Amino acid sequence: MNMFQNLDGLFGCLDSEVTNDSLLSLFRLAKQIRLRLGRQGYLLDCYLSYIFEGLNNTLVHEAADDGFQTGGELPSLLASVLDGTEPKKKRPFYQRMQEIYEQQKSVLTF
């Protein structure tokens, strides 16, 4: 899938009117500035690249942090499923883990 094929993929939503073409106007302005800079237009490209890389790294860091936190909770949830006790904190994933465990209980051997 090419996320740049249409605006929906780029913005991650079905309604691209939500953005009011804000990103499009940004790129149009950048194009005008780049043309005025002439041979030094690459400096604007470099600057914008740093901005977008910084934004991307922030998103990646947040996703990784969420993943590590959730991954840290999985062993205690699994222990609760195996013991048949309720977890200390209510987690939606606990119910699904319990269902899968009940389905596979006869297959699993410890």
N, C-alpha and C positions, 0 to 999 in steps of 0.2 A: 504494500500500500504506500502510495506517495502522499505524505501529509501536506505537500505544497500544491497538490492538484487542484484544490479549491479552498476557499476561505474557511469552510467548515472544518477541514482537517487541520488547518493552521491554528484556528482559535479554539478547537476542541469543543465546539458546540454546533448544534444544528441551525441556529438562527444567527447568521453573520451580521444581521442588522443591529445586534446588541452592541457591537463594537463601534458603530457609527463611522466606519471606515477610518478609524484613528490611525491604524497601522499603515494604511494606504497613503494617508496624507503625510505621515512621517517619511515614507519612502519617496514620495514626490518632492518633498522639501529637500531631502538628502540628495536627490538627483540634481536639483537646481543648484545647490551649494557645490556639489562635485563638479558640475560643468563650469561654474565660475572659478573654481580653483585651478582648472586647467590641468597641467602636468602634475600638480601637487594634489590632485583629487584622491590619490591613494591614501593620503593622510586621513581623510574623512572615513574611508573604508576601514582603515586600521582602528580608528577611534570607535566607530560603530561596532566593529567586531569585538573590541574589548568590552563594550557595554553588553552585547548579547551573550558573550561568553560568561561574563559575571552573573548575569541573570540565570543562565543555564546552570552554572555551578551551584548557585543558591538552591535551585529547584532539586538538583541531584543530591545535594547535601541533606535537604529536608526529607527527601524520599528515603535516602539511606538511613537517616536517623529514625524515621518511623519504622522502617524495616527492622532495624536492630532492636528497638523497643518491643515491637511485636514478637520478634524472634525470642527475646528474653522471657516473654510471658508464656510461650508455648510449652516449655517443660512443666511449669506448675499447672497449666491447664490439663496437660496429658496426665499428670499425677492425679489430679482431681477426677478425671474420667476413669482411670484405672481403679482408684479407691472408691468410686461411686459417691463422692462428696461434692458439694457445691463449691465452686471457686470463691475466693475471698472477694474478688471484684467481678461484677456481672460482665461477661463478655459474650457477644453474639456468636463468636466462633466456637465457644464451648458446646453449644447445642449440636452444631454440625459434627464436631469431633465425637461427641457421645453417640450420635446416630451411626456414624461410620464404624465406630468401635463395636456397637451392638450388631451391626450387619456382618462384621468380619470376625467376631469373637470365636466362632467355631473354627475358623481357618487359622487364627493366630495361636501359636504355642509359645509359652514362656518357660 
